[in-house]
Amino acid sequence: MEELRPSGPGIAALLPPGLHAIYQECRRLYSDQPNPLQVTAIVKYWLGGPDPLDYISMYRNPGSPTQDVPEHWHYVSFGLSDLYGDNRVHEFTGLEGPSGFGFELTFRLRRETGETAPPTWPAELMQGLARYVFQSENTLCSGDHVSWHSPLDNSESRIQHMLLTEDPQLQPVHTPFGTVAFLQIVGVCTEELQAAQQWNGQGILELLRTVPVYQLPDSESVLNISAGGSWLITDMRRGETIFESDPHLQERVDKGIETDGSNLSGVSAKCAWVDLSRPPEDEEDSRSIYLEMQPRRLSDKDTEQIREVLRRGLEMNTKPILPPISSQKPQQQNGMNHDRASLVQSVGHFQSKQTERTRKDSLESESSTAIVPHELIRTRQLESVHLKFNQESGTLIPLSLRGRLLHGRHFTYKSITGDTAITFVSTGVEGAFATEEHPYAAHGPWLQILLNEEFVEKMLEDLEDLTSPEEVKLPKEYSWPEKKLKITILPESAFDSPLQ
């Protein structure tokens, strides 16, 4: 990528319609900056380049002292939506639906004193998220979170993860190729990310908007800066989490979890499962799925259904229903190549780019009526299973049990290294193929485990040490012989080799 300044507004008539529509919205907000600095992809993605975003514009925003909003840099992406309308990047699907993926990314970074030009590292951050979206075809939504596990600017900052929300100033635009919304990246600390996972992203965003953290001297006044302010400005120098600033906030989060449960219904993860019901020499043993000695893939319909299970993250689940297993011929699913090591994503990141689907139907799906061989749709009941997770995935098990299953919901782990999927199901979830009579059931590499409330409470007691993962020595095994269930938390290196 390289920096450049676009030519003057006289070229507007020559701009592709989708690009022009976004420029117009930016000019509405920044009429005094018709030619902002831009970072542009040297070789465009549609010409084989590595960067999906054609451009990232960078504006100087004066903030709003009356709203305690500091001066900051405002970054806007161009490329997740359909800029051209000629199918070179996105398939044109009509005027009424989303343009491309239906959104562009923005980012607001507090301007440092004396800073005359915007840092360019946020552009690479946005390109990294865009690469994830393009490679996985999983869209992002307000309230989602991204585990990044590294300071966003590669410094020593505590801001190492992201939440996503609607941009407070840029309004959705209607282009000739569909609608484009603006989704803002908000940098957060690890403790704030974990609270969003345990409760919901929207609740933590609201706390970030309102909790005072420090004061910033201004030429005319003193700004009481919160962790993000009403516009959720990211400050890479913020050294306190909202919970350190106000320890009572944890009580609000705990009460929210108890009352609402968690909105996180699934993550991508490093995980695997083994069928202990059959001897190892059985060629149909599920171990062959994990070892990938006999590749068995999820059908594209099953993959879509799992993605639909994982999509729900913005709103509370009012219909705890799993989609029915249907019959479709197997097809290799899209790869999920991430720019950081883990990138455990919240719900909403596994949505297939199909315009006929919306977030409202995310937990329901129509069965296919295609006729296929019986062995492709056979669901097996298992007597005993062994689940394997890396440490980060394992620490989310108590969350899934307390925040999801005890509220009559479900939680899914989707492997980032293969087709394996593990769904924990409560007895109140309809449509699951795991039942009280057969609580462990598999459809290909998709395993469902039905857990009643009594067993969930028992598991929470036994898994208590996972709430302090730094004290857990790996590998760590938990076993419930009477339930024929075993869970092992393994180090990251164990998932580097398929033979572990």
C-alpha positions as CSV (number, residue, x, y, z in Angstrom):
1,M,0.0,0.0,0.0
2,E,1.1,3.6,-0.5
3,E,-0.2,7.0,0.5
4,L,-1.7,9.4,-2.0
5,R,-4.0,12.4,-2.3
6,P,-6.9,11.9,-4.7
7,S,-7.5,14.5,-7.4
8,G,-9.9,17.3,-6.9
9,P,-13.7,17.0,-6.9
10,G,-13.8,17.6,-10.7
11,I,-13.2,13.9,-11.3
12,A,-16.4,13.0,-9.4
13,A,-18.2,12.3,-12.7
14,L,-15.5,9.8,-13.6
15,L,-15.8,7.9,-10.3
16,P,-17.5,4.5,-10.2
17,P,-21.0,5.0,-8.8
18,G,-20.5,2.9,-5.6
19,L,-17.3,4.8,-4.8
20,H,-18.9,8.2,-5.6
21,A,-21.8,7.5,-3.2
22,I,-19.5,6.9,-0.3
23,Y,-17.4,9.9,-1.2
24,Q,-20.5,12.0,-1.1
25,E,-21.4,10.9,2.4
26,C,-17.8,11.6,3.6
27,R,-18.0,15.1,1.9
28,R,-21.2,15.8,3.7
29,L,-19.4,15.3,7.0
30,Y,-16.0,16.8,5.9
31,S,-16.9,19.5,3.4
32,D,-13.7,21.3,4.3
33,Q,-11.6,18.3,3.4
34,P,-12.4,17.4,-0.2
35,N,-9.0,15.8,-0.8
36,P,-8.2,13.7,2.3
37,L,-5.0,11.7,2.6
38,Q,-5.6,8.2,1.4
39,V,-3.9,4.8,1.7
40,T,-4.5,2.9,-1.5
41,A,-3.8,-0.7,-2.6
42,I,-0.9,-0.6,-5.1
43,V,-2.2,-3.6,-6.9
44,K,-6.0,-3.8,-6.6
45,Y,-7.5,-7.0,-5.1
46,W,-9.4,-7.7,-8.3
47,L,-6.1,-7.6,-10.1
48,G,-4.5,-10.2,-7.8
49,G,-3.3,-7.9,-5.1
50,P,-3.3,-8.9,-1.4
51,D,-5.4,-5.9,0.0
52,P,-9.2,-6.1,-0.4
53,L,-9.7,-2.4,0.3
54,D,-9.0,-0.2,-2.7
55,Y,-8.7,2.9,-0.5
56,I,-8.8,4.1,3.1
57,S,-9.5,7.8,3.5
58,M,-8.2,9.6,6.6
59,Y,-9.9,12.7,7.9
60,R,-9.1,15.1,10.7
61,N,-12.2,15.4,13.0
62,P,-12.4,18.3,15.4
63,G,-14.4,16.4,17.9
64,S,-17.0,18.0,20.1
65,P,-15.9,19.6,23.4
66,T,-19.6,20.0,24.5
67,Q,-20.0,16.2,24.2
68,D,-16.5,15.5,25.7
69,V,-15.3,14.2,22.3
70,P,-11.6,14.9,21.7
71,E,-10.1,15.7,18.3
72,H,-9.3,12.6,16.4
73,W,-8.4,11.0,13.1
74,H,-11.3,9.3,11.3
75,Y,-10.6,6.5,8.9
76,V,-13.1,5.2,6.3
77,S,-12.6,2.1,4.0
78,F,-13.7,1.6,0.4
79,G,-14.0,-1.9,-0.9
80,L,-16.1,-4.1,1.3
81,S,-19.1,-2.7,-0.6
82,D,-19.6,-2.9,-4.3
83,L,-17.8,0.1,-5.7
84,Y,-18.0,-0.8,-9.4
85,G,-21.1,-2.8,-10.1
86,D,-19.5,-4.9,-12.9
87,N,-18.9,-8.1,-10.9
88,R,-15.1,-7.6,-10.8
89,V,-15.2,-8.0,-7.0
90,H,-18.8,-8.4,-5.8
91,E,-21.8,-10.0,-7.4
92,F,-24.5,-7.4,-8.2
93,T,-27.6,-8.5,-6.4
94,G,-30.0,-5.6,-6.9
95,L,-30.8,-2.2,-5.5
96,E,-32.8,-3.3,-2.4
97,G,-30.2,-5.6,-0.8
98,P,-26.7,-4.9,0.6
99,S,-24.0,-3.6,-1.7
100,G,-21.3,-6.2,-1.6
101,F,-21.0,-7.2,2.1
102,G,-23.2,-4.3,3.0
103,F,-20.8,-2.3,5.0
104,E,-17.6,-0.4,5.1
105,L,-15.2,-0.1,8.1
106,T,-14.4,3.1,10.0
107,F,-12.0,3.8,12.9
108,R,-11.6,6.8,15.2
109,L,-8.1,7.3,16.7
110,R,-7.5,10.1,19.2
111,R,-5.1,12.7,17.8
112,E,-1.9,13.2,19.8
113,T,-0.8,16.7,20.7
114,G,1.3,18.1,17.9
115,E,0.4,15.4,15.4
116,T,0.0,16.9,12.0
117,A,-0.7,13.7,9.9
118,P,-2.7,10.6,10.7
119,P,-0.8,7.4,11.5
120,T,-1.2,4.8,8.8
121,W,-1.2,1.6,10.9
122,P,-5.1,1.7,11.2
123,A,-5.2,1.2,7.5
124,E,-3.4,-2.1,7.8
125,L,-5.6,-3.1,10.7
126,M,-8.7,-2.5,8.5
127,Q,-7.1,-4.4,5.6
128,G,-6.6,-7.3,8.0
129,L,-10.2,-7.4,9.0
130,A,-11.2,-7.0,5.3
131,R,-9.1,-10.0,4.3
132,Y,-10.8,-12.1,7.0
133,V,-14.2,-11.1,5.6
134,F,-13.3,-11.7,2.0
135,Q,-11.6,-15.1,2.7
136,S,-14.3,-16.4,5.0
137,E,-17.3,-14.6,3.4
138,N,-18.4,-13.9,7.0
139,T,-19.8,-10.4,7.6
140,L,-19.3,-8.3,10.7
141,C,-22.1,-6.7,12.7
142,S,-22.6,-4.1,15.4
143,G,-22.0,-5.7,18.8
144,D,-19.5,-8.2,17.4
145,H,-16.0,-8.5,18.9
146,V,-12.6,-9.6,17.5
147,S,-9.9,-11.1,19.6
148,W,-6.6,-9.7,18.2
149,H,-4.1,-10.7,21.0
150,S,-1.7,-7.9,20.1
151,P,-1.6,-4.2,20.5
152,L,-3.5,-2.7,17.5
153,D,-0.6,-0.4,16.7
154,N,2.2,-2.9,17.6
155,S,3.2,-0.9,20.6
156,E,3.0,-1.8,24.3
157,S,-0.6,-0.6,24.5
158,R,-3.3,-2.5,26.5
159,I,-5.7,-1.9,23.6
160,Q,-5.3,-5.3,22.0
161,H,-8.8,-6.3,20.8
162,M,-11.8,-4.8,19.1
163,L,-15.6,-4.3,19.4
164,L,-17.7,-3.2,16.5
165,T,-20.5,-0.6,16.4
166,E,-22.4,1.7,14.1
167,D,-20.4,4.8,13.2
168,P,-22.0,7.8,15.1
169,Q,-21.7,10.3,12.2
170,L,-21.7,8.5,8.9
171,Q,-25.2,7.5,7.8
172,P,-26.0,4.4,5.7
173,V,-26.0,5.3,2.0
174,H,-28.1,3.9,-0.9
175,T,-25.9,3.3,-3.9
176,P,-26.9,2.1,-7.4
177,F,-25.6,-1.4,-6.2
178,G,-27.4,-1.6,-2.8
179,T,-27.1,-0.2,0.7
180,V,-23.9,0.5,2.6
181,A,-23.7,0.9,6.4
182,F,-20.6,2.1,8.3
183,L,-19.2,-0.2,11.0
184,Q,-16.8,1.4,13.4
185,I,-13.9,-0.5,15.0
186,V,-13.5,0.3,18.7
187,G,-10.2,-0.7,20.5
188,V,-10.6,-2.4,23.9
189,C,-8.6,-4.0,26.6
190,T,-8.6,-7.8,27.3
191,E,-10.8,-7.4,30.3
192,E,-13.4,-5.5,28.3
193,L,-13.3,-8.1,25.5
194,Q,-13.9,-10.9,28.1
195,A,-16.8,-9.0,29.6
196,A,-18.3,-8.6,26.1
197,Q,-18.0,-12.3,25.5
198,Q,-19.6,-13.1,28.9
199,W,-22.4,-10.7,28.5
200,N,-22.9,-8.8,25.2
201,G,-21.0,-6.3,23.1
202,Q,-23.7,-3.7,23.1
203,G,-23.6,-3.5,26.9
204,I,-19.9,-3.0,27.1
205,L,-20.0,-0.4,24.4
206,E,-22.5,1.6,26.4
207,L,-20.1,1.4,29.4
208,L,-17.2,2.6,27.3
209,R,-19.3,5.5,26.2
210,T,-20.1,6.7,29.7
211,V,-17.4,5.7,32.2
212,P,-14.9,8.5,32.9
213,V,-11.2,7.3,32.8
214,Y,-9.1,10.5,32.8
215,Q,-9.0,14.2,32.0
216,L,-7.4,15.8,29.0
217,P,-6.3,19.5,29.2
218,D,-7.7,21.6,26.4
219,S,-6.9,25.2,25.4
220,E,-10.2,26.4,26.8
221,S,-11.4,23.7,29.1
222,V,-10.8,20.3,30.6
223,L,-12.4,17.4,28.7
224,N,-13.6,14.5,30.9
225,I,-12.6,11.7,28.6
226,S,-14.3,8.4,29.0
227,A,-13.0,5.1,27.8
228,G,-14.4,6.0,24.4
229,G,-16.8,8.9,24.7
230,S,-20.1,9.1,23.0
231,W,-18.3,8.6,19.6
232,L,-16.2,5.7,21.0
233,I,-12.8,7.2,20.1
234,T,-9.9,4.7,20.5
235,D,-7.0,6.0,22.6
236,M,-4.0,3.7,22.4
237,R,-2.5,5.4,25.5
238,R,-5.5,4.5,27.7
239,G,-3.9,2.6,30.6
240,E,-6.9,1.7,32.6
241,T,-9.8,-0.6,31.9
242,I,-13.3,0.5,32.7
243,F,-13.3,-2.0,35.6
244,E,-10.1,-0.6,37.1
245,S,-11.6,2.9,36.8
246,D,-14.9,1.8,38.4
247,P,-14.7,-1.6,40.2
248,H,-18.5,-1.5,40.7
249,L,-19.0,-2.0,36.9
250,Q,-18.2,-5.7,37.3
251,E,-21.4,-6.0,39.3
252,R,-23.4,-4.6,36.4
253,V,-21.8,-7.1,34.1
254,D,-22.5,-10.0,36.5
255,K,-26.1,-8.9,36.9
256,G,-26.5,-8.6,33.1
257,I,-25.1,-12.1,32.6
258,E,-27.5,-13.5,35.3
259,T,-30.5,-11.7,33.9
260,D,-29.8,-11.8,30.1
261,G,-27.3,-14.5,29.7
262,S,-24.7,-14.1,26.9
263,N,-25.3,-13.0,23.4
264,L,-22.3,-15.0,22.2
265,S,-23.7,-18.1,20.6
266,G,-20.5,-19.4,19.0
267,V,-16.9,-18.8,18.2
268,S,-14.3,-20.1,15.8
269,A,-11.8,-22.0,17.8
270,K,-9.1,-24.7,17.9
271,C,-11.1,-27.7,18.9
272,A,-11.6,-31.4,18.1
273,W,-13.7,-34.3,19.3
274,V,-13.2,-38.0,19.5
275,D,-15.8,-40.8,19.5
276,L,-14.7,-43.1,22.4
277,S,-17.6,-45.4,21.7
278,R,-15.8,-47.4,19.1
279,P,-12.5,-49.2,19.0
280,P,-9.6,-47.4,17.2
281,E,-9.5,-50.0,14.4
282,D,-13.0,-49.1,13.3
283,E,-12.5,-47.2,10.1
284,E,-15.6,-45.2,10.8
285,D,-14.3,-43.9,14.1
286,S,-14.7,-40.2,14.4
287,R,-11.0,-40.0,15.2
288,S,-10.5,-40.2,11.4
289,I,-12.3,-36.9,11.2
290,Y,-9.8,-35.2,13.5
291,L,-6.7,-36.9,12.1
292,E,-8.0,-36.2,8.6
293,M,-6.7,-39.5,7.4
294,Q,-10.1,-40.1,5.8
295,P,-11.3,-36.6,4.9
296,R,-15.0,-36.2,5.6
297,R,-16.4,-32.8,4.9
298,L,-19.5,-30.9,6.1
299,S,-22.0,-30.5,3.3
300,D,-22.5,-26.9,2.2
301,K,-26.0,-26.9,3.7
302,D,-24.6,-28.1,7.1
303,T,-21.9,-25.5,6.9
304,E,-24.5,-22.9,6.2
305,Q,-26.6,-24.1,9.1
306,I,-23.6,-24.0,11.5
307,R,-22.8,-20.5,10.3
308,E,-26.5,-19.5,10.9
309,V,-26.2,-20.9,14.5
310,L,-23.1,-18.7,14.9
311,R,-24.4,-15.6,13.2
312,R,-26.6,-14.4,16.1
313,G,-24.8,-11.9,18.2
314,L,-26.5,-8.6,18.1
315,E,-29.9,-9.5,19.6
316,M,-31.0,-11.9,22.3
317,N,-32.1,-15.3,21.1
318,T,-35.9,-15.3,21.4
319,K,-36.2,-18.6,19.4
320,P,-33.7,-21.1,20.7
321,I,-34.0,-23.3,17.7
322,L,-31.3,-25.2,15.8
323,P,-31.8,-25.7,12.1
324,P,-32.8,-29.2,11.0
325,I,-30.2,-31.4,9.4
326,S,-30.9,-31.5,5.7
327,S,-29.6,-33.3,2.6
328,Q,-27.1,-31.6,0.3
329,K,-24.1,-33.0,-1.5
330,P,-20.9,-32.3,0.3
331,Q,-18.9,-29.3,-0.9
332,Q,-15.6,-28.0,0.5
333,Q,-16.3,-24.9,2.6
334,N,-14.4,-21.7,2.4
335,G,-11.0,-21.5,4.1
336,M,-10.7,-19.3,7.1
337,N,-7.2,-17.8,6.9
338,H,-6.7,-15.3,9.7
339,D,-4.1,-12.5,10.0
340,R,-3.5,-13.2,13.7
341,A,-2.9,-16.5,15.4
342,S,-6.2,-16.9,17.1
343,L,-8.8,-14.4,15.9
344,V,-11.5,-16.0,17.9
345,Q,-14.6,-14.3,16.6
346,S,-17.9,-13.5,18.0
347,V,-21.2,-14.5,16.6
348,G,-22.0,-12.9,13.3
349,H,-18.7,-13.8,11.6
350,F,-19.7,-16.9,9.9
351,Q,-22.5,-15.6,7.8
352,S,-22.5,-16.9,4.2
353,K,-22.7,-14.1,1.7
354,Q,-26.2,-14.9,0.5
355,T,-28.6,-12.0,-0.1
356,E,-31.7,-14.0,0.7
357,R,-30.7,-14.4,4.3
358,T,-31.0,-11.8,7.1
359,R,-30.0,-11.7,10.8
360,K,-33.6,-12.2,11.8
361,D,-33.7,-15.8,10.5
362,S,-30.3,-16.7,11.8
363,L,-31.4,-19.6,13.9
364,E,-33.9,-21.1,11.5
365,S,-33.4,-22.7,8.1
366,E,-35.4,-24.5,5.5
367,S,-34.6,-28.1,4.8
368,S,-33.4,-29.0,1.4
369,T,-35.4,-31.6,-0.5
370,A,-32.6,-32.9,-2.6
371,I,-32.3,-36.7,-2.8
372,V,-28.9,-38.0,-1.9
373,P,-27.5,-41.3,-0.6
374,H,-28.6,-42.1,3.0
375,E,-25.0,-42.3,4.2
376,L,-24.6,-38.7,3.5
377,I,-27.3,-37.7,6.0
378,R,-26.9,-40.4,8.6
379,T,-26.8,-39.1,12.2
380,R,-25.0,-41.3,14.7
381,Q,-25.6,-41.7,18.4
382,L,-22.4,-41.9,20.5
383,E,-22.0,-43.4,23.9
384,S,-18.9,-41.6,25.0
385,V,-17.0,-38.6,23.7
386,H,-13.7,-36.7,24.3
387,L,-13.6,-33.0,23.6
388,K,-10.3,-31.2,23.0
389,F,-9.8,-27.4,23.1
390,N,-6.9,-25.0,23.2
391,Q,-6.7,-22.8,26.3
392,E,-8.6,-19.7,24.9
393,S,-11.4,-21.9,23.7
394,G,-11.5,-23.8,27.0
395,T,-11.9,-20.6,29.0
396,L,-15.2,-20.0,27.1
397,I,-16.7,-23.3,28.3
398,P,-17.9,-21.8,31.6
399,L,-19.3,-18.9,29.7
400,S,-21.2,-21.2,27.3
401,L,-22.6,-23.1,30.2
402,R,-23.6,-20.2,32.5
403,G,-24.5,-17.6,29.9
404,R,-26.1,-19.8,27.3
405,L,-27.2,-23.3,28.4
406,L,-28.6,-22.2,31.8
407,H,-30.8,-19.7,29.8
408,G,-32.1,-22.4,27.5
409,R,-29.8,-21.7,24.6
410,H,-27.0,-23.3,22.7
411,F,-23.3,-22.6,22.0
412,T,-21.1,-23.7,19.0
413,Y,-17.4,-24.1,18.5
414,K,-16.4,-24.1,14.8
415,S,-12.8,-25.3,14.2
416,I,-10.6,-22.9,12.3
417,T,-8.4,-25.7,11.2
418,G,-11.0,-28.0,9.7
419,D,-14.6,-28.9,9.4
420,T,-15.1,-30.0,13.0
421,A,-18.0,-28.3,14.9
422,I,-19.1,-28.9,18.5
423,T,-22.5,-27.6,19.7
424,F,-23.5,-27.6,23.4
425,V,-27.3,-27.8,23.6
426,S,-29.7,-27.2,26.5
427,T,-32.9,-29.3,26.9
428,G,-34.9,-26.3,25.9
429,V,-33.5,-26.1,22.3
430,E,-35.7,-27.5,19.6
431,G,-34.5,-29.0,16.4
432,A,-31.3,-30.6,17.8
433,F,-30.4,-34.1,16.8
434,A,-28.9,-34.7,20.2
435,T,-31.7,-35.9,22.6
436,E,-32.1,-36.7,26.3
437,E,-32.1,-40.4,25.4
438,H,-29.0,-39.9,23.2
439,P,-27.2,-36.8,24.4
440,Y,-24.2,-37.3,22.1
441,A,-25.0,-37.3,18.4
442,A,-22.9,-36.6,15.3
443,H,-23.7,-35.7,11.8
444,G,-20.4,-36.1,10.0
445,P,-17.9,-33.9,11.8
446,W,-20.6,-31.9,13.6
447,L,-21.1,-33.1,17.2
448,Q,-24.0,-32.0,19.4
449,I,-23.9,-32.5,23.1
450,L,-27.2,-32.1,25.1
451,L,-26.6,-31.2,28.7
452,N,-29.4,-30.9,31.3
453,E,-29.4,-28.2,34.0
454,E,-28.2,-30.5,36.8
455,F,-25.2,-31.6,34.8
456,V,-24.4,-28.1,33.7
457,E,-24.2,-27.0,37.4
458,K,-21.9,-29.9,38.1
459,M,-19.6,-29.0,35.2
460,L,-19.5,-25.4,36.3
461,E,-18.2,-26.5,39.7
462,D,-15.6,-28.8,38.2
463,L,-14.5,-26.2,35.6
464,E,-14.1,-23.4,38.1
465,D,-10.4,-23.1,37.6
466,L,-10.9,-22.2,33.9
467,T,-12.0,-18.8,35.1
468,S,-8.4,-18.2,36.0
469,P,-6.6,-19.7,33.0
470,E,-3.2,-18.3,34.0
471,E,-3.3,-20.8,36.9
472,V,-4.1,-23.8,34.8
473,K,-1.2,-26.1,34.0
474,L,-1.6,-27.7,30.5
475,P,-2.6,-30.2,29.5
476,K,-5.6,-30.3,31.9
477,E,-8.2,-33.0,31.8
478,Y,-11.7,-33.0,33.2
479,S,-13.7,-36.2,33.3
480,W,-17.2,-37.2,34.2
481,P,-17.2,-41.1,34.0
482,E,-20.8,-41.4,34.8
483,K,-21.7,-39.3,31.8
484,K,-19.0,-40.8,29.6
485,L,-17.6,-37.3,28.9
486,K,-14.1,-36.1,28.9
487,I,-12.7,-32.6,28.2
488,T,-9.0,-31.9,27.7
489,I,-7.5,-28.4,27.5
490,L,-4.3,-28.6,25.4
491,P,-1.5,-26.1,24.7
492,E,-1.6,-24.3,21.4
493,S,1.2,-26.5,19.9
494,A,-1.0,-29.5,20.2
495,F,-3.2,-28.2,17.4
496,D,-0.2,-27.7,15.1
497,S,0.0,-31.4,14.5
498,P,-3.0,-33.5,13.3
499,L,-1.6,-36.5,15.2
500,Q,-2.1,-34.9,18.7
